[in-house]
């Protein structure tokens, strides 16, 4: 959407006389401002209004917005001064109501919000504006420093031309990081690699779960499991289970990594044209920081991978992209491992992501289901909600991070879209770029002669056969390929659990038993297989 708000201060600085204000289109409109007490400097970012029939202390209108939620409207703002209004009118695209003209008359609770963007002058020569994560996990609705106002009750008339004025006068406070416990430690570092690339300080972190009696065994060194997933400051859940401290539990170190990017709550863990060298930063900075601080064995046979959903893809991708660094992956319900099933979109053959076009009718494409087959969300609605949350791939949403990770950079510095966000029309050239760089099945198949000897005995995948996001279908394609491999033959396992939803996988005690067997089979002669088994 056009950035239509330019401060008079900026115009004066350019030596230009301000033009007369353009007449507002007839119809309803909201005027969203923020108070100088909340934010003194001008803001470049995005202004929102959410509209709901109900509100509560912990669930206001903004919190109720979503692909199947209450109406949300938003516009970009450019150097907007405090006290000056951003205009949301009948021309503003919203979801699930696309225009204020279509909102029925009645009483509503409305809430303003302002998402603050940061300027990034990147090392690739592109300059973009996007939301800078504040260690909340790239979630604009709860990000420290963003602004909001209390819900206000109004009577709305779509035929009225009287503006509804709202003020964001409250600031989201900083994140409180949980304190370390006896067996839970945290690391947070500024990445030199990413800071240089983004032109702005970028931090990485890790939550480290230590085994029972770690401090009482100062001479023991341990296998390490990198458990990937969405941003979280919590320790891996297995640490709170009786199993973790029980007799006979293999003593390992489990690490979750934090690497939020300006596009999402995690970077997908790989180098990419839009996200930058997150793979390099994780491999060269974050993992060495973990393995220097804690007593890990530090050899590939004792360095293992797991994760679910987003983390399922990251863990499998790390085994593929860094095949000799890790000793095995147990990937759970991974995101699309073959883009012939990007959920249920074939980005190579389909022409539209939102609809199946038949001769006489058009069928909505679903994106989420229950195991019994009932549909809970549609493709267009998830994507349209993201488009309202942030244009130019800046929603912080799931479809947008796939574009930012897998796709090339556009001339304006933002990701090239795999499909038009309004119409769903797929760009086959972008799809080919995805294929050649991040389609894991394609990469394994086309590079098996060199990759196979390094990963044939390391790849294991688990998924529900009724995965809520249809992710089982991509796993079926990679299973078909791996089952046919020769020279070498793949020797891992892929399990499809009947009727299981997202994100099914074996419980951690079962996975750890599999990991121990893998280490026993692949540890070199003389390797330490005893000191960590007390």
C-alpha positions in Angstrom: 0.0 0.0 0.0 1.3 3.5 -0.7 3.0 5.4 2.1 0.8 8.4 2.1 1.9 10.2 5.3 4.9 12.5 5.0 5.7 14.8 7.9 5.7 18.6 7.3 9.0 18.7 9.1 10.6 16.4 6.5 9.0 18.5 3.7 10.4 21.7 5.2 13.9 20.1 5.5 13.8 19.5 1.7 13.0 23.1 1.1 9.6 22.4 -0.4 6.4 24.1 0.5 3.7 21.7 1.8 1.0 20.9 -0.7 -2.7 21.4 0.2 -4.1 18.3 1.9 -5.8 15.9 -0.5 -9.5 15.5 0.0 -10.3 12.3 1.8 -12.6 9.9 -0.1 -16.2 9.8 1.2 -17.1 7.2 3.6 -16.0 6.0 7.1 -12.5 6.4 8.3 -10.3 6.1 11.4 -7.6 8.5 12.3 -4.8 6.8 14.3 -2.3 8.9 16.2 0.3 8.2 18.9 1.0 10.4 21.8 4.4 12.1 22.3 4.5 10.7 25.8 4.5 7.2 24.4 7.0 7.9 21.6 8.5 11.3 21.1 10.2 10.8 17.7 8.5 10.3 14.3 7.7 6.7 13.5 8.1 4.7 10.3 6.1 1.5 10.6 2.5 0.4 10.4 -0.7 1.7 12.1 -3.7 -0.6 12.7 -7.2 -0.6 14.0 -8.9 -3.8 15.1 -12.7 -4.0 15.4 -14.5 -6.4 17.7 -17.9 -7.0 19.3 -16.3 -8.0 22.6 -13.3 -7.1 24.7 -11.6 -8.2 27.9 -8.6 -7.3 30.0 -6.5 -10.0 28.4 -8.0 -10.2 25.0 -8.7 -6.9 23.3 -9.6 -6.4 19.7 -5.9 -6.5 18.5 -5.4 -9.9 20.2 -8.6 -11.2 18.5 -7.4 -10.5 15.0 -6.3 -13.5 12.9 -7.0 -15.5 9.7 -10.4 -16.4 11.2 -10.5 -13.4 13.6 -12.1 -10.0 13.9 -11.6 -7.3 11.3 -8.2 -5.7 11.1 -7.2 -2.7 8.9 -3.7 -1.2 8.6 -1.6 1.3 6.6 2.1 2.0 6.4 3.3 5.2 8.0 6.5 7.1 7.0 8.2 9.4 9.5 4.8 10.1 11.1 5.2 12.7 13.9 3.5 12.2 17.3 0.0 13.7 17.3 -0.4 13.4 13.5 -2.9 10.9 12.3 -2.6 8.0 9.9 -5.8 7.5 7.9 -7.5 4.2 7.6 -10.5 4.7 5.2 -12.8 2.8 2.9 -9.9 2.3 0.4 -7.7 0.5 3.0 -7.5 -3.3 2.6 -8.6 -5.3 5.6 -9.3 -8.8 6.7 -11.7 -10.6 7.0 -13.7 -7.5 6.0 -11.9 -6.0 3.0 -13.3 -2.5 3.3 -14.8 -0.4 6.0 -17.8 0.1 3.7 -18.6 -3.6 4.2 -18.6 -3.4 8.0 -22.2 -3.6 9.2 -23.5 -0.8 11.3 -23.5 -1.4 15.0 -21.7 -1.0 18.3 -18.1 -2.2 18.4 -15.0 -2.1 20.4 -12.0 -0.6 18.5 -8.4 -0.6 19.4 -5.4 1.3 17.8 -1.9 -0.1 17.5 1.4 1.2 16.0 4.2 -1.2 14.9 7.6 0.6 14.9 10.0 -0.3 12.1 13.8 0.0 12.0 15.9 1.0 9.1 18.3 -1.6 7.9 21.1 -0.6 5.5 22.2 -4.0 4.5 25.6 -5.2 3.2 23.9 -6.4 -0.1 23.4 -2.7 -0.9 19.6 -2.8 -0.2 18.0 -0.6 2.5 14.7 -1.8 3.9 12.4 -0.9 6.9 11.1 -3.8 9.0 10.2 -4.6 12.6 13.3 -5.3 14.7 12.8 -8.1 17.1 13.0 -7.1 20.8 13.6 -10.7 22.0 9.9 -11.3 22.0 10.1 -13.6 18.9 9.1 -11.2 16.1 5.5 -10.8 17.2 4.4 -7.2 16.5 1.4 -7.5 18.8 3.6 -8.1 21.9 6.9 -6.5 20.9 8.5 -4.1 23.4 8.4 -0.5 22.2 5.3 -0.9 20.1 2.4 1.3 20.9 -1.3 0.6 21.6 -4.4 2.3 23.0 -7.1 0.9 25.3 -10.2 -0.5 23.5 -12.9 2.2 22.9 -16.6 1.5 22.4 -18.1 3.2 19.3 -21.2 3.2 17.2 -20.2 2.6 13.6 -22.1 3.7 10.5 -20.6 2.8 7.2 -22.4 5.7 5.6 -20.9 8.2 8.1 -18.1 10.6 7.0 -17.3 11.7 10.6 -13.8 10.4 11.4 -13.2 8.2 14.4 -10.1 9.4 16.2 -8.0 7.0 18.2 -4.7 7.4 20.1 -2.0 4.8 20.9 -0.7 6.1 24.2 0.7 3.0 25.9 4.0 1.2 25.3 4.6 -2.5 25.5 7.3 -3.1 28.2 10.5 -5.0 27.8 10.6 -8.8 27.8 11.5 -10.3 31.2 13.9 -13.2 30.5 13.5 -16.2 32.9 16.3 -16.6 35.4 18.7 -19.5 35.0 18.0 -22.6 37.2 20.2 -25.4 38.4 20.1 -27.2 35.1 18.9 -24.4 32.7 21.5 -21.9 31.5 21.2 -19.2 28.8 23.5 -17.6 26.3 23.0 -14.4 24.4 25.6 -13.0 22.0 25.7 -10.3 19.4 26.5 -11.8 16.0 29.4 -10.1 14.2 28.4 -11.8 10.9 24.7 -10.7 11.0 25.4 -7.3 12.4 27.7 -6.5 9.5 25.2 -7.9 7.0 22.1 -6.2 8.4 23.8 -2.9 9.3 22.2 -3.1 12.7 23.0 -5.1 15.9 21.6 -8.6 15.6 21.7 -11.0 18.6 21.5 -14.8 18.9 20.8 -16.9 21.9 20.5 -20.4 23.3 18.7 -22.1 26.2 20.8 -25.0 27.5 19.3 -27.9 29.4 22.0 -29.7 31.4 21.8 -33.3 32.5 21.3 -34.4 36.1 24.3 -33.9 38.3 26.2 -32.0 35.5 28.2 -30.0 38.1 29.0 -33.1 40.2 30.7 -34.8 37.2 33.3 -32.2 36.1 35.3 -34.7 34.1 32.3 -35.9 32.0 31.7 -34.7 28.5 28.3 -35.1 27.0 26.5 -35.6 23.6 24.6 -32.5 22.6 21.2 -32.4 20.9 20.3 -29.2 19.0 16.5 -29.1 19.3 15.1 -26.6 16.8 11.8 -24.8 16.8 10.1 -21.5 17.1 11.6 -18.8 19.3 11.2 -19.6 22.9 12.9 -18.6 26.1 11.7 -21.7 27.9 13.8 -24.7 28.6 13.1 -27.9 26.6 10.0 -29.5 28.2 11.7 -32.8 28.8 13.7 -31.1 31.5 10.6 -30.9 33.7 9.6 -34.5 33.3 10.5 -37.3 35.8 12.3 -39.0 33.0 15.1 -36.4 32.9 16.4 -37.2 36.3 15.5 -40.9 36.4 18.0 -43.7 36.7 19.0 -45.0 33.3 18.3 -41.8 31.4 21.2 -41.1 29.0 22.8 -37.9 30.2 22.8 -35.4 27.3 22.8 -31.7 26.8 19.8 -30.4 24.9 20.0 -26.9 23.4 17.3 -24.8 21.8 18.5 -21.9 19.7 17.1 -18.3 19.4 17.7 -16.6 16.0 14.8 -14.3 15.3 15.2 -12.2 12.1 13.5 -9.0 11.0 11.0 -11.3 9.1 10.1 -13.9 11.6 10.5 -15.5 15.1 13.3 -17.6 13.7 15.5 -17.3 10.6 15.0 -20.9 9.4 18.6 -21.4 10.3 20.1 -21.2 6.8 21.8 -18.6 4.7 19.3 -16.8 2.4 19.3 -13.8 0.1 16.7 -11.9 2.2 17.5 -13.1 5.7 21.2 -13.0 5.3 23.9 -15.4 6.6 22.0 -16.9 9.5 23.4 -20.4 8.7 27.0 -19.0 8.9 26.2 -17.2 12.2 24.7 -20.2 13.8 27.5 -22.5 12.7 30.5 -20.1 13.3 29.3 -18.1 16.3 26.3 -19.5 18.2 27.2 -23.2 18.3 30.9 -22.6 19.1 29.7 -20.3 22.0 27.6 -23.2 23.4 30.3 -25.8 22.9 33.0 -23.7 24.4 31.0 -22.9 27.5 29.6 -26.3 28.2 31.3 -29.7 28.3 30.2 -31.3 25.1 32.0 -34.1 23.3 32.1 -31.8 20.3 32.4 -34.5 17.6 29.9 -35.2 14.8 28.9 -38.6 16.1 27.8 -37.0 19.4 26.2 -33.9 17.9 22.6 -34.6 17.0 19.5 -32.8 15.6 15.8 -32.8 16.2 12.8 -30.4 16.1 9.2 -30.1 15.1 7.3 -28.2 12.4 9.5 -25.2 11.6 12.2 -26.9 13.7 11.6 -30.1 11.8 12.6 -28.3 8.6 15.5 -26.6 10.2 16.9 -29.7 11.7 16.6 -31.6 8.4 18.1 -28.7 6.4 21.1 -28.5 8.8 21.8 -32.2 8.3 21.6 -31.7 4.5 23.5 -28.4 4.3 26.1 -29.3 6.9 26.2 -33.1 6.5 29.5 -33.8 8.2 29.0 -31.6 11.2 26.1 -33.6 12.7 25.7 -37.3 13.4 21.9 -37.7 12.7 18.6 -36.0 12.6 15.2 -37.0 14.0 12.9 -34.5 12.2 9.3 -34.2 13.4 6.4 -32.9 11.2 8.8 -30.8 9.1 7.6 -27.9 6.9 7.5 -28.6 3.2 10.5 -30.8 2.3 9.3 -31.0 -1.3 7.7 -27.9 -2.8 5.4 -30.0 -4.9 3.6 -30.0 -1.6 4.1 -26.6 -0.1 1.4 -27.7 2.3 -1.0 -28.6 -0.6 0.3 -26.1 -3.2 2.5 -27.4 -6.0 4.4 -24.3 -6.6 5.9 -25.8 -9.8 2.7 -26.9 -11.5 -0.2 -25.0 -9.9 -1.1 -21.5 -11.2 -2.9 -20.3 -8.1 -2.3 -20.9 -4.4 -5.7 -19.9 -3.2 -8.2 -21.5 -5.6 -8.5 -24.6 -7.7 -10.0 -23.4 -11.0 -12.4 -25.9 -12.7 -14.3 -25.4 -15.9 -17.5 -24.2 -14.2 -16.5 -23.3 -10.7 -13.7 -22.2 -8.4 -12.8 -24.2 -5.3 -11.2 -22.6 -2.2 -7.9 -24.2 -1.2 -7.7 -25.2 2.5 -4.6 -24.7 4.6 -5.6 -26.3 7.9 -7.7 -29.3 8.9 -8.6 -31.6 11.8 -7.8 -35.3 11.6 -11.4 -36.1 10.7 -11.1 -33.9 7.6 -13.0 -30.8 8.7 -11.4 -27.6 7.4 -10.4 -24.9 9.9 -8.6 -22.3 7.8 -8.3 -21.4 4.1 -5.1 -20.3 2.2 -6.5 -17.0 1.1 -7.4 -16.0 4.7 -4.0 -16.8 6.2 -2.3 -14.9 3.4 -4.7 -11.9 3.5 -4.3 -11.6 7.3 -0.5 -11.5 6.7 -0.9 -8.9 4.1 -2.9 -6.6 6.5 -0.4 -7.3 9.3 2.5 -6.2 7.1 3.1 -5.6 3.4 6.3 -6.4 1.6 6.6 -9.7 3.5 6.7 -7.9 6.8 3.9 -9.6 8.7 6.1 -11.8 10.8 3.8 -14.6 9.6 4.5 -18.1 8.4 3.9 -17.7 4.6 6.0 -14.5 4.6 9.0 -16.1 6.3 9.0 -18.9 3.7 9.2 -16.1 1.0 12.0 -14.4 2.9 13.9 -17.6 3.4 13.5 -19.4 0.1 13.1 -16.5 -2.4 15.3 -14.0 -4.2 15.5 -10.2 -3.4 13.4 -7.7 -5.4 14.8 -4.4 -6.7 13.3 -2.6 -3.7 15.2 -4.9 -1.3 12.2 -6.9 -0.1 11.6 -10.6 -0.9 10.2 -11.5 -4.3 6.8 -13.0 -3.7 6.2 -16.6 -4.7 2.6 -15.6 -5.5 0.6 -12.4 -5.6 -0.6 -11.8 -2.1 -4.0 -10.5 -3.2 -4.8 -12.9 -6.0 -2.7 -16.0 -5.2 -1.2 -16.2 -8.7 2.1 -18.1 -8.6 5.3 -16.9 -10.2 7.0 -19.8 -11.8 10.4 -18.1 -12.0 10.4 -17.7 -8.2 9.3 -21.3 -7.8 12.3 -22.4 -9.8 14.6 -20.4 -7.5 13.0 -22.1 -4.5 13.6 -25.5 -6.0 17.2 -25.0 -6.8 18.1 -23.6 -3.4 15.8 -25.0 -0.7 13.7 -28.0 -1.9 15.3 -30.6 0.4 14.1 -33.6 -1.6 15.3 -32.1 -4.8 18.7 -31.3 -3.3 19.1 -34.7 -1.9 18.1 -36.4 -5.1 20.3 -34.3 -7.4 23.3 -34.5 -5.1 23.0 -38.0 -3.8 26.3 -39.1 -5.3 28.1 -36.7 -3.0 25.6 -36.2 -0.2 24.4 -39.8 0.1 27.7 -41.2 1.7 27.4 -38.4 4.3 23.7 -38.7 5.3 22.4 -42.0 4.2 22.4 -43.4 7.8 21.5 -40.1 9.5 18.0 -39.1 8.2 14.9 -40.0 10.2 11.5 -38.3 9.8 8.2 -38.6 11.8 4.8 -37.2 10.8 1.1 -37.7 11.4 -0.7 -39.0 8.4 -3.5 -36.5 9.0 -1.1 -33.6 9.6 -3.1 -30.4 10.3 -1.2 -28.5 7.6 -0.9 -31.4 5.1 2.8 -31.7 5.7 2.7 -35.5 5.5 2.4 -35.2 1.7 5.9 -33.7 1.2 7.3 -36.3 3.6 5.7 -39.0 1.4 7.6 -37.7 -1.6 11.0 -37.6 0.2 10.2 -41.1 1.5 9.6 -42.3 -2.1 13.0 -41.0 -3.1 15.0 -42.2 -0.1 13.5 -45.7 -0.4 14.9 -46.0 -4.0 18.4 -44.8 -3.2 21.4 -46.9 -3.9 25.2 -46.3 -3.6 24.6 -45.8 -0.8 21.2 -47.0 0.3 19.4 -44.9 2.9 19.1 -46.8 6.2 17.1 -44.4 8.4 13.4 -44.5 9.1 10.3 -42.5 8.2 7.2 -43.1 10.2 3.6 -42.0 9.3 1.3 -42.2 12.3 -2.3 -43.0 11.3 -4.8 -40.2 12.0 -2.3 -38.1 13.9 -2.4 -34.3 13.5 0.4 -31.7 13.6 2.8 -32.1 15.3 3.0 -35.8 16.0 6.3 -37.4 16.8 7.8 -39.9 19.2 8.2 -38.5 22.8 11.7 -37.3 23.7 12.6 -40.5 25.8 11.9 -42.6 22.7 13.9 -40.3 20.5 16.8 -40.3 23.0 16.9 -44.0 23.0 17.2 -43.9 19.2 19.9 -41.3 19.4 21.9 -43.5 21.8 21.8 -46.5 19.4 22.9 -44.2 16.6 25.9 -43.0 18.6 26.8 -46.5 19.7 26.8 -47.6 16.1 28.8 -44.7 14.7 31.2 -43.6 17.5 34.9 -44.1 16.4 37.1 -46.5 18.1 38.1 -45.2 21.5 35.2 -42.7 21.8 33.8 -41.9 25.2 30.6 -43.9 25.5 30.6 -44.3 29.3 31.3 -41.0 31.2 27.9 -39.5 30.3 25.9 -42.7 31.2 25.7 -42.5 35.0 
